[in-house]
Amino acid sequence: MEASTSAYETKHRENEGSSATDVQKLQPGLKKIPPYWYPYTTMAKGRWLGREILEVVSTEFRDRSMEFYRYALESGVTTINGKIAKPETIIRNGDRIENISHRHEPPVTSTPVRIVHHDKERGFIVIDKPGSIPVHATGRYFRNSLVEILKNDFGFDKVYTVNRLDRLTSGLMILPLNATLANTVTQEFVNGGVRKEYIARCNGKFPEEEVVCEEPLLTVDRQMGLNIVHPDGKHAKTIFKRIRYDENTDTSVLHCRPMTGRSHQIRVHLQYLGHPIANDPIYADPRIWGEKLGHGGIDLTPSEERTAPQAPAHLQSDSSTNPESLHKDTTVSVSTQENATESSTGEVGKEETVRPKLLPRETGHDIGMGSPVPLSAEAVGIITRLRNMKDEAEDWGRWRDVVFRAKGKLAPHGYSIPLPPQNQRKRGGPAFEALELAKQTEGVPTMDVPTDRDANASASVPGRDSEPSSENQLTPEDIVKLSIATPPVPASPAPPPESPAPSSDPARAFTVSEPVITEAASGADGMRYCPECFVPLHPDPKPESLYIFLHALRYTTSLGCFETEMPEWAAEGWEWVR
């Protein structure tokens, strides 16, 4: 193994310093970041074309209710080509979509990222990633992603993630610092020239002899990150060897050698073999998979059967208050004959219930929209139960998402927003240059938004949108002083008449008043809400639920052989407190 660079470990410990201590005082074992307003931009993706933006948003994201997404769009914080988008706006090829949202990043474990080796001459680093941290900004994660941590805590402005680990997986990663080496190492991974070795702890007594699994794998749900064994999937091969069986926990510690690099490969292959990773929240829960736990695969017979999402029994109410339903039944007077001519019975018209066309998420047909193959009834049921488990872990916040109904329009405090000119396609340019911070009173945290000039002064990772600087974001010390953020904004003047297309005039600039620190709001049901964006505040997860028993232990490459220490959960006689 190459020698580690202790200077970087020392620097990281210094960076952790008091801030890490303060975070742990707030919640032992968790690292938390205060919410912040976050501007971002993206170009229209192929799967979005020809669809209403409300349908796209509600099927791509599930953190908030259908009603909230419509409310957010009607508040005017989303633009297409510099013009305010409405829920009915159709996304076209080449559209540039800009949005500003109040970002609530989930907590991650307080275990720090560790630099195992830094080769300045050849230009790469080797790191030990803790479980719970995603490699890239994704979903609700940004500052708690590996790329941002390496930039903000270690000063590596540009790293190339040629190999990736799942968010829940810990262990080794090799990160080139220049494009030339990144291309070389990428080809080495693609061509199978890298020997990868993992450690896992699985359920049950794994066979003592070497086991090879070569079942093809297919991603069938992007939102939940679900992969299954399927004949139309990509070839995958993993070699397993048992290190030992621990009778006290009825689990086995395994040495795993993935010969290919498919998403969730080790996790799905172990599930297929009947020995899923012991604490895997996706592939080892009988409430999701049933007693077989996916052993031997699932039924693949295509089915069109879908059911509308249902709230838990204690939150069920009439359809008029269901935040997951946008189209309530509407009774209107409908003529029984054209031009309201009188029928033979003397009736001119009668009351009928008009049912508008429902969006896919309202009927459950969003399940499978992103799947490359038709889904079976069993697969649909698994995805549905996975979604329900996620909702339950967040205290069913999505189904309580009604507090914003009585509030003003959603708007980011402190931003003056002349939206960007039409169809400026350069990523990270005009959309961010147009965002200006309004003057705020002394002592109120501000957020710098980079311009093109700033972007040219510092390197950025290819394909990544410009991000707000974290320099002036709230620190862990601030978390102790305040609960969340600001009170609801007053109702704004009525918006212009809605149109299925963006307004023909550029959006007018608006400035929202300065935020005032206050306590989080509480609803009648006792749930706490962010007073700035009205999101239901979820209970903190337990630190041990934020990682799985899967660790990238050793990589052997042309650059050398690198490894980490064995994870503590792999030790002989280790006691699992479930």
Secondary structure as a PSIPRED ss2 file (coil, helix, strand):
# PSIPRED VFORMAT (PSIPRED V4.0)

   1 M C   1.000  0.000  0.000
   2 E C   1.000  0.000  0.000
   3 A C   1.000  0.000  0.000
   4 S C   1.000  0.000  0.000
   5 T C   1.000  0.000  0.000
   6 S H   0.000  1.000  0.000
   7 A H   0.000  1.000  0.000
   8 Y H   0.000  1.000  0.000
   9 E H   0.000  1.000  0.000
  10 T H   0.000  1.000  0.000
  11 K H   0.000  1.000  0.000
  12 H H   0.000  1.000  0.000
  13 R H   0.000  1.000  0.000
  14 E H   0.000  1.000  0.000
  15 N H   0.000  1.000  0.000
  16 E H   0.000  1.000  0.000
  17 G H   0.000  1.000  0.000
  18 S H   0.000  1.000  0.000
  19 S H   0.000  1.000  0.000
  20 A H   0.000  1.000  0.000
  21 T H   0.000  1.000  0.000
  22 D H   0.000  1.000  0.000
  23 V H   0.000  1.000  0.000
  24 Q H   0.000  1.000  0.000
  25 K H   0.000  1.000  0.000
  26 L H   0.000  1.000  0.000
  27 Q C   1.000  0.000  0.000
  28 P C   1.000  0.000  0.000
  29 G C   1.000  0.000  0.000
  30 L E   0.000  0.000  1.000
  31 K E   0.000  0.000  1.000
  32 K C   1.000  0.000  0.000
  33 I C   1.000  0.000  0.000
  34 P C   1.000  0.000  0.000
  35 P C   1.000  0.000  0.000
  36 Y E   0.000  0.000  1.000
  37 W E   0.000  0.000  1.000
  38 Y E   0.000  0.000  1.000
  39 P E   0.000  0.000  1.000
  40 Y E   0.000  0.000  1.000
  41 T E   0.000  0.000  1.000
  42 T E   0.000  0.000  1.000
  43 M E   0.000  0.000  1.000
  44 A C   1.000  0.000  0.000
  45 K C   1.000  0.000  0.000
  46 G H   0.000  1.000  0.000
  47 R H   0.000  1.000  0.000
  48 W H   0.000  1.000  0.000
  49 L C   1.000  0.000  0.000
  50 G C   1.000  0.000  0.000
  51 R C   1.000  0.000  0.000
  52 E E   0.000  0.000  1.000
  53 I H   0.000  1.000  0.000
  54 L H   0.000  1.000  0.000
  55 E H   0.000  1.000  0.000
  56 V H   0.000  1.000  0.000
  57 V H   0.000  1.000  0.000
  58 S H   0.000  1.000  0.000
  59 T H   0.000  1.000  0.000
  60 E H   0.000  1.000  0.000
  61 F C   1.000  0.000  0.000
  62 R C   1.000  0.000  0.000
  63 D C   1.000  0.000  0.000
  64 R C   1.000  0.000  0.000
  65 S C   1.000  0.000  0.000
  66 M H   0.000  1.000  0.000
  67 E H   0.000  1.000  0.000
  68 F H   0.000  1.000  0.000
  69 Y H   0.000  1.000  0.000
  70 R H   0.000  1.000  0.000
  71 Y H   0.000  1.000  0.000
  72 A H   0.000  1.000  0.000
  73 L H   0.000  1.000  0.000
  74 E H   0.000  1.000  0.000
  75 S C   1.000  0.000  0.000
  76 G C   1.000  0.000  0.000
  77 V C   1.000  0.000  0.000
  78 T E   0.000  0.000  1.000
  79 T E   0.000  0.000  1.000
  80 I E   0.000  0.000  1.000
  81 N C   1.000  0.000  0.000
  82 G C   1.000  0.000  0.000
  83 K E   0.000  0.000  1.000
  84 I E   0.000  0.000  1.000
  85 A C   1.000  0.000  0.000
  86 K C   1.000  0.000  0.000
  87 P C   1.000  0.000  0.000
  88 E C   1.000  0.000  0.000
  89 T C   1.000  0.000  0.000
  90 I E   0.000  0.000  1.000
  91 I C   1.000  0.000  0.000
  92 R C   1.000  0.000  0.000
  93 N C   1.000  0.000  0.000
  94 G C   1.000  0.000  0.000
  95 D C   1.000  0.000  0.000
  96 R E   0.000  0.000  1.000
  97 I E   0.000  0.000  1.000
  98 E E   0.000  0.000  1.000
  99 N E   0.000  0.000  1.000
 100 I E   0.000  0.000  1.000
 101 S E   0.000  0.000  1.000
 102 H E   0.000  0.000  1.000
 103 R E   0.000  0.000  1.000
 104 H C   1.000  0.000  0.000
 105 E C   1.000  0.000  0.000
 106 P C   1.000  0.000  0.000
 107 P C   1.000  0.000  0.000
 108 V E   0.000  0.000  1.000
 109 T E   0.000  0.000  1.000
 110 S C   1.000  0.000  0.000
 111 T C   1.000  0.000  0.000
 112 P C   1.000  0.000  0.000
 113 V C   1.000  0.000  0.000
 114 R E   0.000  0.000  1.000
 115 I E   0.000  0.000  1.000
 116 V E   0.000  0.000  1.000
 117 H E   0.000  0.000  1.000
 118 H E   0.000  0.000  1.000
 119 D E   0.000  0.000  1.000
 120 K C   1.000  0.000  0.000
 121 E C   1.000  0.000  0.000
 122 R C   1.000  0.000  0.000
 123 G C   1.000  0.000  0.000
 124 F E   0.000  0.000  1.000
 125 I E   0.000  0.000  1.000
 126 V E   0.000  0.000  1.000
 127 I E   0.000  0.000  1.000
 128 D E   0.000  0.000  1.000
 129 K E   0.000  0.000  1.000
 130 P C   1.000  0.000  0.000
 131 G C   1.000  0.000  0.000
 132 S C   1.000  0.000  0.000
 133 I C   1.000  0.000  0.000
 134 P C   1.000  0.000  0.000
 135 V C   1.000  0.000  0.000
 136 H C   1.000  0.000  0.000
 137 A C   1.000  0.000  0.000
 138 T E   0.000  0.000  1.000
 139 G C   1.000  0.000  0.000
 140 R C   1.000  0.000  0.000
 141 Y E   0.000  0.000  1.000
 142 F C   1.000  0.000  0.000
 143 R C   1.000  0.000  0.000
 144 N C   1.000  0.000  0.000
 145 S C   1.000  0.000  0.000
 146 L H   0.000  1.000  0.000
 147 V H   0.000  1.000  0.000
 148 E H   0.000  1.000  0.000
 149 I H   0.000  1.000  0.000
 150 L H   0.000  1.000  0.000
 151 K H   0.000  1.000  0.000
 152 N H   0.000  1.000  0.000
 153 D H   0.000  1.000  0.000
 154 F H   0.000  1.000  0.000
 155 G C   1.000  0.000  0.000
 156 F C   1.000  0.000  0.000
 157 D C   1.000  0.000  0.000
 158 K C   1.000  0.000  0.000
 159 V C   1.000  0.000  0.000
 160 Y C   1.000  0.000  0.000
 161 T C   1.000  0.000  0.000
 162 V C   1.000  0.000  0.000
 163 N C   1.000  0.000  0.000
 164 R C   1.000  0.000  0.000
 165 L C   1.000  0.000  0.000
 166 D C   1.000  0.000  0.000
 167 R C   1.000  0.000  0.000
 168 L C   1.000  0.000  0.000
 169 T C   1.000  0.000  0.000
 170 S E   0.000  0.000  1.000
 171 G E   0.000  0.000  1.000
 172 L E   0.000  0.000  1.000
 173 M E   0.000  0.000  1.000
 174 I E   0.000  0.000  1.000
 175 L E   0.000  0.000  1.000
 176 P E   0.000  0.000  1.000
 177 L C   1.000  0.000  0.000
 178 N C   1.000  0.000  0.000
 179 A H   0.000  1.000  0.000
 180 T H   0.000  1.000  0.000
 181 L H   0.000  1.000  0.000
 182 A H   0.000  1.000  0.000
 183 N H   0.000  1.000  0.000
 184 T H   0.000  1.000  0.000
 185 V H   0.000  1.000  0.000
 186 T H   0.000  1.000  0.000
 187 Q H   0.000  1.000  0.000
 188 E H   0.000  1.000  0.000
 189 F H   0.000  1.000  0.000
 190 V H   0.000  1.000  0.000
 191 N C   1.000  0.000  0.000
 192 G C   1.000  0.000  0.000
 193 G C   1.000  0.000  0.000
 194 V C   1.000  0.000  0.000
 195 R E   0.000  0.000  1.000
 196 K E   0.000  0.000  1.000
 197 E E   0.000  0.000  1.000
 198 Y E   0.000  0.000  1.000
 199 I E   0.000  0.000  1.000
 200 A E   0.000  0.000  1.000
 201 R E   0.000  0.000  1.000
 202 C E   0.000  0.000  1.000
 203 N E   0.000  0.000  1.000
 204 G C   1.000  0.000  0.000
 205 K C   1.000  0.000  0.000
 206 F C   1.000  0.000  0.000
 207 P C   1.000  0.000  0.000
 208 E C   1.000  0.000  0.000
 209 E C   1.000  0.000  0.000
 210 E C   1.000  0.000  0.000
 211 V E   0.000  0.000  1.000
 212 V E   0.000  0.000  1.000
 213 C E   0.000  0.000  1.000
 214 E C   1.000  0.000  0.000
 215 E C   1.000  0.000  0.000
 216 P C   1.000  0.000  0.000
 217 L E   0.000  0.000  1.000
 218 L E   0.000  0.000  1.000
 219 T E   0.000  0.000  1.000
 220 V E   0.000  0.000  1.000
 221 D E   0.000  0.000  1.000
 222 R C   1.000  0.000  0.000
 223 Q C   1.000  0.000  0.000
 224 M C   1.000  0.000  0.000
 225 G C   1.000  0.000  0.000
 226 L E   0.000  0.000  1.000
 227 N E   0.000  0.000  1.000
 228 I E   0.000  0.000  1.000
 229 V E   0.000  0.000  1.000
 230 H C   1.000  0.000  0.000
 231 P C   1.000  0.000  0.000
 232 D C   1.000  0.000  0.000
 233 G C   1.000  0.000  0.000
 234 K E   0.000  0.000  1.000
 235 H C   1.000  0.000  0.000
 236 A C   1.000  0.000  0.000
 237 K C   1.000  0.000  0.000
 238 T E   0.000  0.000  1.000
 239 I E   0.000  0.000  1.000
 240 F E   0.000  0.000  1.000
 241 K E   0.000  0.000  1.000
 242 R E   0.000  0.000  1.000
 243 I E   0.000  0.000  1.000
 244 R E   0.000  0.000  1.000
 245 Y E   0.000  0.000  1.000
 246 D E   0.000  0.000  1.000
 247 E C   1.000  0.000  0.000
 248 N C   1.000  0.000  0.000
 249 T C   1.000  0.000  0.000
 250 D C   1.000  0.000  0.000
 251 T E   0.000  0.000  1.000
 252 S E   0.000  0.000  1.000
 253 V E   0.000  0.000  1.000
 254 L E   0.000  0.000  1.000
 255 H E   0.000  0.000  1.000
 256 C E   0.000  0.000  1.000
 257 R E   0.000  0.000  1.000
 258 P E   0.000  0.000  1.000
 259 M C   1.000  0.000  0.000
 260 T C   1.000  0.000  0.000
 261 G C   1.000  0.000  0.000
 262 R C   1.000  0.000  0.000
 263 S C   1.000  0.000  0.000
 264 H C   1.000  0.000  0.000
 265 Q H   0.000  1.000  0.000
 266 I H   0.000  1.000  0.000
 267 R H   0.000  1.000  0.000
 268 V H   0.000  1.000  0.000
 269 H H   0.000  1.000  0.000
 270 L H   0.000  1.000  0.000
 271 Q H   0.000  1.000  0.000
 272 Y H   0.000  1.000  0.000
 273 L C   1.000  0.000  0.000
 274 G C   1.000  0.000  0.000
 275 H C   1.000  0.000  0.000
 276 P C   1.000  0.000  0.000
 277 I E   0.000  0.000  1.000
 278 A C   1.000  0.000  0.000
 279 N C   1.000  0.000  0.000
 280 D C   1.000  0.000  0.000
 281 P C   1.000  0.000  0.000
 282 I C   1.000  0.000  0.000
 283 Y C   1.000  0.000  0.000
 284 A C   1.000  0.000  0.000
 285 D C   1.000  0.000  0.000
 286 P H   0.000  1.000  0.000
 287 R H   0.000  1.000  0.000
 288 I H   0.000  1.000  0.000
 289 W H   0.000  1.000  0.000
 290 G C   1.000  0.000  0.000
 291 E C   1.000  0.000  0.000
 292 K C   1.000  0.000  0.000
 293 L C   1.000  0.000  0.000
 294 G C   1.000  0.000  0.000
 295 H C   1.000  0.000  0.000
 296 G C   1.000  0.000  0.000
 297 G C   1.000  0.000  0.000
 298 I C   1.000  0.000  0.000
 299 D C   1.000  0.000  0.000
 300 L C   1.000  0.000  0.000
 301 T C   1.000  0.000  0.000
 302 P E   0.000  0.000  1.000
 303 S C   1.000  0.000  0.000
 304 E C   1.000  0.000  0.000
 305 E C   1.000  0.000  0.000
 306 R C   1.000  0.000  0.000
 307 T C   1.000  0.000  0.000
 308 A C   1.000  0.000  0.000
 309 P C   1.000  0.000  0.000
 310 Q C   1.000  0.000  0.000
 311 A C   1.000  0.000  0.000
 312 P C   1.000  0.000  0.000
 313 A H   0.000  1.000  0.000
 314 H H   0.000  1.000  0.000
 315 L H   0.000  1.000  0.000
 316 Q C   1.000  0.000  0.000
 317 S C   1.000  0.000  0.000
 318 D C   1.000  0.000  0.000
 319 S H   0.000  1.000  0.000
 320 S H   0.000  1.000  0.000
 321 T H   0.000  1.000  0.000
 322 N C   1.000  0.000  0.000
 323 P C   1.000  0.000  0.000
 324 E C   1.000  0.000  0.000
 325 S C   1.000  0.000  0.000
 326 L C   1.000  0.000  0.000
 327 H C   1.000  0.000  0.000
 328 K C   1.000  0.000  0.000
 329 D C   1.000  0.000  0.000
 330 T E   0.000  0.000  1.000
 331 T E   0.000  0.000  1.000
 332 V E   0.000  0.000  1.000
 333 S E   0.000  0.000  1.000
 334 V E   0.000  0.000  1.000
 335 S E   0.000  0.000  1.000
 336 T C   1.000  0.000  0.000
 337 Q C   1.000  0.000  0.000
 338 E H   0.000  1.000  0.000
 339 N H   0.000  1.000  0.000
 340 A H   0.000  1.000  0.000
 341 T C   1.000  0.000  0.000
 342 E C   1.000  0.000  0.000
 343 S C   1.000  0.000  0.000
 344 S C   1.000  0.000  0.000
 345 T C   1.000  0.000  0.000
 346 G C   1.000  0.000  0.000
 347 E C   1.000  0.000  0.000
 348 V C   1.000  0.000  0.000
 349 G E   0.000  0.000  1.000
 350 K E   0.000  0.000  1.000
 351 E E   0.000  0.000  1.000
 352 E E   0.000  0.000  1.000
 353 T E   0.000  0.000  1.000
 354 V E   0.000  0.000  1.000
 355 R C   1.000  0.000  0.000
 356 P C   1.000  0.000  0.000
 357 K C   1.000  0.000  0.000
 358 L C   1.000  0.000  0.000
 359 L C   1.000  0.000  0.000
 360 P H   0.000  1.000  0.000
 361 R H   0.000  1.000  0.000
 362 E H   0.000  1.000  0.000
 363 T H   0.000  1.000  0.000
 364 G C   1.000  0.000  0.000
 365 H C   1.000  0.000  0.000
 366 D C   1.000  0.000  0.000
 367 I C   1.000  0.000  0.000
 368 G C   1.000  0.000  0.000
 369 M C   1.000  0.000  0.000
 370 G C   1.000  0.000  0.000
 371 S C   1.000  0.000  0.000
 372 P C   1.000  0.000  0.000
 373 V C   1.000  0.000  0.000
 374 P C   1.000  0.000  0.000
 375 L C   1.000  0.000  0.000
 376 S E   0.000  0.000  1.000
 377 A H   0.000  1.000  0.000
 378 E H   0.000  1.000  0.000
 379 A H   0.000  1.000  0.000
 380 V H   0.000  1.000  0.000
 381 G H   0.000  1.000  0.000
 382 I H   0.000  1.000  0.000
 383 I H   0.000  1.000  0.000
 384 T H   0.000  1.000  0.000
 385 R H   0.000  1.000  0.000
 386 L H   0.000  1.000  0.000
 387 R H   0.000  1.000  0.000
 388 N H   0.000  1.000  0.000
 389 M H   0.000  1.000  0.000
 390 K H   0.000  1.000  0.000
 391 D H   0.000  1.000  0.000
 392 E H   0.000  1.000  0.000
 393 A H   0.000  1.000  0.000
 394 E C   1.000  0.000  0.000
 395 D C   1.000  0.000  0.000
 396 W C   1.000  0.000  0.000
 397 G H   0.000  1.000  0.000
 398 R H   0.000  1.000  0.000
 399 W H   0.000  1.000  0.000
 400 R H   0.000  1.000  0.000
 401 D C   1.000  0.000  0.000
 402 V C   1.000  0.000  0.000
 403 V H   0.000  1.000  0.000
 404 F H   0.000  1.000  0.000
 405 R H   0.000  1.000  0.000
 406 A H   0.000  1.000  0.000
 407 K C   1.000  0.000  0.000
 408 G C   1.000  0.000  0.000
 409 K C   1.000  0.000  0.000
 410 L C   1.000  0.000  0.000
 411 A C   1.000  0.000  0.000
 412 P C   1.000  0.000  0.000
 413 H C   1.000  0.000  0.000
 414 G C   1.000  0.000  0.000
 415 Y E   0.000  0.000  1.000
 416 S E   0.000  0.000  1.000
 417 I C   1.000  0.000  0.000
 418 P C   1.000  0.000  0.000
 419 L C   1.000  0.000  0.000
 420 P C   1.000  0.000  0.000
 421 P C   1.000  0.000  0.000
 422 Q C   1.000  0.000  0.000
 423 N C   1.000  0.000  0.000
 424 Q C   1.000  0.000  0.000
 425 R C   1.000  0.000  0.000
 426 K C   1.000  0.000  0.000
 427 R C   1.000  0.000  0.000
 428 G C   1.000  0.000  0.000
 429 G C   1.000  0.000  0.000
 430 P H   0.000  1.000  0.000
 431 A H   0.000  1.000  0.000
 432 F H   0.000  1.000  0.000
 433 E H   0.000  1.000  0.000
 434 A C   1.000  0.000  0.000
 435 L C   1.000  0.000  0.000
 436 E E   0.000  0.000  1.000
 437 L E   0.000  0.000  1.000
 438 A C   1.000  0.000  0.000
 439 K C   1.000  0.000  0.000
 440 Q C   1.000  0.000  0.000
 441 T C   1.000  0.000  0.000
 442 E C   1.000  0.000  0.000
 443 G C   1.000  0.000  0.000
 444 V C   1.000  0.000  0.000
 445 P C   1.000  0.000  0.000
 446 T C   1.000  0.000  0.000
 447 M C   1.000  0.000  0.000
 448 D C   1.000  0.000  0.000
 449 V C   1.000  0.000  0.000
 450 P C   1.000  0.000  0.000
 451 T C   1.000  0.000  0.000
 452 D H   0.000  1.000  0.000
 453 R H   0.000  1.000  0.000
 454 D H   0.000  1.000  0.000
 455 A H   0.000  1.000  0.000
 456 N H   0.000  1.000  0.000
 457 A H   0.000  1.000  0.000
 458 S C   1.000  0.000  0.000
 459 A C   1.000  0.000  0.000
 460 S C   1.000  0.000  0.000
 461 V C   1.000  0.000  0.000
 462 P C   1.000  0.000  0.000
 463 G C   1.000  0.000  0.000
 464 R C   1.000  0.000  0.000
 465 D C   1.000  0.000  0.000
 466 S C   1.000  0.000  0.000
 467 E C   1.000  0.000  0.000
 468 P C   1.000  0.000  0.000
 469 S C   1.000  0.000  0.000
 470 S C   1.000  0.000  0.000
 471 E C   1.000  0.000  0.000
 472 N C   1.000  0.000  0.000
 473 Q C   1.000  0.000  0.000
 474 L C   1.000  0.000  0.000
 475 T C   1.000  0.000  0.000
 476 P H   0.000  1.000  0.000
 477 E H   0.000  1.000  0.000
 478 D H   0.000  1.000  0.000
 479 I H   0.000  1.000  0.000
 480 V H   0.000  1.000  0.000
 481 K H   0.000  1.000  0.000
 482 L C   1.000  0.000  0.000
 483 S C   1.000  0.000  0.000
 484 I C   1.000  0.000  0.000
 485 A C   1.000  0.000  0.000
 486 T C   1.000  0.000  0.000
 487 P C   1.000  0.000  0.000
 488 P C   1.000  0.000  0.000
 489 V C   1.000  0.000  0.000
 490 P C   1.000  0.000  0.000
 491 A C   1.000  0.000  0.000
 492 S C   1.000  0.000  0.000
 493 P C   1.000  0.000  0.000
 494 A C   1.000  0.000  0.000
 495 P C   1.000  0.000  0.000
 496 P C   1.000  0.000  0.000
 497 P C   1.000  0.000  0.000
 498 E C   1.000  0.000  0.000
 499 S C   1.000  0.000  0.000
 500 P C   1.000  0.000  0.000
 501 A C   1.000  0.000  0.000
 502 P C   1.000  0.000  0.000
 503 S C   1.000  0.000  0.000
 504 S C   1.000  0.000  0.000
 505 D C   1.000  0.000  0.000
 506 P C   1.000  0.000  0.000
 507 A C   1.000  0.000  0.000
 508 R C   1.000  0.000  0.000
 509 A C   1.000  0.000  0.000
 510 F C   1.000  0.000  0.000
 511 T E   0.000  0.000  1.000
 512 V C   1.000  0.000  0.000
 513 S C   1.000  0.000  0.000
 514 E C   1.000  0.000  0.000
 515 P C   1.000  0.000  0.000
 516 V C   1.000  0.000  0.000
 517 I C   1.000  0.000  0.000
 518 T C   1.000  0.000  0.000
 519 E C   1.000  0.000  0.000
 520 A C   1.000  0.000  0.000
 521 A E   0.000  0.000  1.000
 522 S E   0.000  0.000  1.000
 523 G C   1.000  0.000  0.000
 524 A C   1.000  0.000  0.000
 525 D C   1.000  0.000  0.000
 526 G C   1.000  0.000  0.000
 527 M C   1.000  0.000  0.000
 528 R E   0.000  0.000  1.000
 529 Y E   0.000  0.000  1.000
 530 C C   1.000  0.000  0.000
 531 P C   1.000  0.000  0.000
 532 E C   1.000  0.000  0.000
 533 C C   1.000  0.000  0.000
 534 F C   1.000  0.000  0.000
 535 V C   1.000  0.000  0.000
 536 P E   0.000  0.000  1.000
 537 L C   1.000  0.000  0.000
 538 H C   1.000  0.000  0.000
 539 P C   1.000  0.000  0.000
 540 D C   1.000  0.000  0.000
 541 P C   1.000  0.000  0.000
 542 K C   1.000  0.000  0.000
 543 P H   0.000  1.000  0.000
 544 E H   0.000  1.000  0.000
 545 S H   0.000  1.000  0.000
 546 L H   0.000  1.000  0.000
 547 Y C   1.000  0.000  0.000
 548 I C   1.000  0.000  0.000
 549 F C   1.000  0.000  0.000
 550 L E   0.000  0.000  1.000
 551 H E   0.000  0.000  1.000
 552 A E   0.000  0.000  1.000
 553 L E   0.000  0.000  1.000
 554 R E   0.000  0.000  1.000
 555 Y E   0.000  0.000  1.000
 556 T E   0.000  0.000  1.000
 557 T E   0.000  0.000  1.000
 558 S C   1.000  0.000  0.000
 559 L C   1.000  0.000  0.000
 560 G E   0.000  0.000  1.000
 561 C E   0.000  0.000  1.000
 562 F E   0.000  0.000  1.000
 563 E E   0.000  0.000  1.000
 564 T C   1.000  0.000  0.000
 565 E C   1.000  0.000  0.000
 566 M C   1.000  0.000  0.000
 567 P C   1.000  0.000  0.000
 568 E H   0.000  1.000  0.000
 569 W H   0.000  1.000  0.000
 570 A H   0.000  1.000  0.000
 571 A C   1.000  0.000  0.000
 572 E C   1.000  0.000  0.000
 573 G C   1.000  0.000  0.000
 574 W C   1.000  0.000  0.000
 575 E C   1.000  0.000  0.000
 576 W C   1.000  0.000  0.000
 577 V C   1.000  0.000  0.000
 578 R C   1.000  0.000  0.000
